[in-house]
Amino acid sequence: MLEKFKRVARIVKVPKIKADYWNNLKICYEDSFTNSDLLCLLSYKFAPELEKLHLSNFDRNKVIAIGNPNTYPPQEPSSKKKQILYVGRIEWYQKRVDRLVYIWKHLYKRFLIGN
């Protein structure tokens, strides 16, 4: 019985979560277009997704993208060290960067103190 309830709750909840995500994203981009001269995307392949948001103030001329030449020479592996690297925007509602501190606490206890 509990599993049926969970399944029904997921069917109802997931579309709501997705709709809330897209609404928040739309608000964020509308603010970006209103308050900036240019909007820089990681790649032009994200532009069609941006157009799908149907922003009230969308201006294709204000959208630019940065290339990723990835021309780094191969490097010899050095001695192994335990490292944690986060690469991304420090943005709570999309990236949940606040979880990094929690994750670090558990990894530190497990791998660094335990050795």
C-alpha positions as CSV (number, residue, x, y, z in Angstrom):
1,M,0.0,0.0,0.0
2,L,2.8,2.4,0.9
3,E,4.6,1.7,-2.4
4,K,1.4,2.6,-4.3
5,F,1.1,5.8,-2.4
6,K,4.8,6.7,-3.2
7,R,4.3,5.9,-6.9
8,V,1.2,8.2,-7.1
9,A,3.0,10.9,-5.1
10,R,5.9,10.7,-7.6
11,I,3.5,11.0,-10.6
12,V,2.0,14.1,-9.1
13,K,5.1,15.6,-7.6
14,V,7.6,15.3,-10.5
15,P,5.7,17.4,-13.0
16,K,5.3,20.1,-10.3
17,I,9.0,20.0,-9.5
18,K,9.9,20.3,-13.3
19,A,7.4,23.2,-13.8
20,D,8.9,25.0,-10.8
21,Y,12.4,24.5,-12.1
22,W,11.5,26.0,-15.6
23,N,9.6,28.9,-14.0
24,N,12.6,29.8,-11.8
25,L,14.9,29.4,-14.8
26,K,12.7,31.7,-16.8
27,I,12.7,34.3,-14.1
28,C,16.5,34.1,-13.8
29,Y,17.0,34.6,-17.5
30,E,14.5,37.4,-17.8
31,D,16.4,39.2,-15.0
32,S,19.6,38.6,-16.8
33,F,18.3,40.1,-20.1
34,T,16.9,43.0,-18.2
35,N,20.0,43.8,-16.2
36,S,22.9,43.1,-18.5
37,D,24.2,44.0,-21.9
38,L,25.1,40.5,-22.9
39,L,24.3,37.0,-21.8
40,C,27.3,34.6,-22.2
41,L,26.5,30.9,-22.7
42,L,28.9,28.1,-22.5
43,S,28.1,27.1,-26.0
44,Y,25.7,28.2,-28.8
45,K,24.0,24.8,-28.5
46,F,22.2,26.2,-25.4
47,A,20.6,29.1,-27.4
48,P,17.6,27.0,-28.7
49,E,16.9,25.9,-25.1
50,L,16.9,29.5,-24.1
51,E,14.4,30.3,-26.9
52,K,12.1,27.6,-25.6
53,L,11.7,29.5,-22.4
54,H,9.6,32.1,-24.3
55,L,11.2,35.0,-22.4
56,S,9.3,38.2,-22.7
57,N,12.5,40.2,-23.3
58,F,14.6,37.7,-25.2
59,D,17.0,39.3,-27.6
60,R,19.2,37.0,-29.8
61,N,21.6,39.8,-30.3
62,K,22.4,39.9,-26.6
63,V,23.5,36.2,-26.6
64,I,27.1,35.2,-27.0
65,A,29.0,32.0,-26.4
66,I,32.5,31.1,-25.5
67,G,34.4,28.4,-27.3
68,N,36.1,25.5,-25.8
69,P,39.3,24.9,-27.7
70,N,40.6,22.3,-25.2
71,T,44.1,22.5,-26.4
72,Y,45.9,21.4,-23.3
73,P,48.9,19.2,-23.9
74,P,48.9,15.7,-22.4
75,Q,50.5,15.6,-19.0
76,E,52.4,12.9,-17.3
77,P,50.6,11.5,-14.3
78,S,52.2,12.7,-11.1
79,S,52.1,11.1,-7.7
80,K,48.6,10.4,-6.6
81,K,47.1,12.9,-4.1
82,K,43.7,13.0,-2.7
83,Q,42.0,16.0,-4.1
84,I,38.4,17.3,-4.4
85,L,37.6,19.8,-7.1
86,Y,34.3,21.6,-7.7
87,V,33.8,23.4,-11.0
88,G,30.6,25.3,-11.5
89,R,28.6,28.3,-10.6
90,I,28.1,29.1,-7.0
91,E,24.4,29.3,-7.3
92,W,22.2,27.8,-4.6
93,Y,18.9,27.0,-6.4
94,Q,20.4,25.3,-9.5
95,K,23.7,23.8,-8.3
96,R,23.1,23.4,-4.6
97,V,26.6,24.3,-3.7
98,D,25.7,24.3,-0.1
99,R,25.8,20.5,-0.2
100,L,29.6,20.7,-0.8
101,V,30.3,21.4,2.8
102,Y,28.2,18.5,3.9
103,I,29.8,16.2,1.3
104,W,33.3,17.4,2.3
105,K,32.6,16.7,6.0
106,H,31.7,13.0,5.2
107,L,34.6,12.5,2.7
108,Y,37.1,14.1,5.1
109,K,36.0,11.7,7.9
110,R,36.0,8.7,5.7
111,F,39.1,9.1,3.6
112,L,41.5,11.6,5.3
113,I,41.0,11.0,9.0
114,G,40.5,7.2,8.5
115,N,44.1,6.8,7.0
